[in-house]
Amino acid sequence: MSPTARSPARIAQPTPHGLVLSGHWTAHGVVNVEPQFAALKLAALDSATADGVGVEAMDSAGALTLHRLLLLRGTADAAIA
């Protein structure tokens, strides 16, 4: 039996202060998300909003990765909707 295909974590920026998260934000899914985040055009923000409706799964590794990425960009007060 082959393992179920899982979509990796993805991050997009539809608005200057908004992010859209999708895929599996898990230990195995976040492997390549840092380059995606680095490519975003986020200005230094006091806050940002991340739409998490498309997140299929999130574990503590995914949550920690997201938090760390937001801290690096100065957006630690981001709201996850």
Secondary structure, 3 states (H helix, E strand, C coil): CCCCCCCECEEEEEECCEEEEEEEECCCCCCCHHHHHHCCCCCCCCCCEEEEEEEEEECHHHHHHHHHHHHHCCCCCCEEC
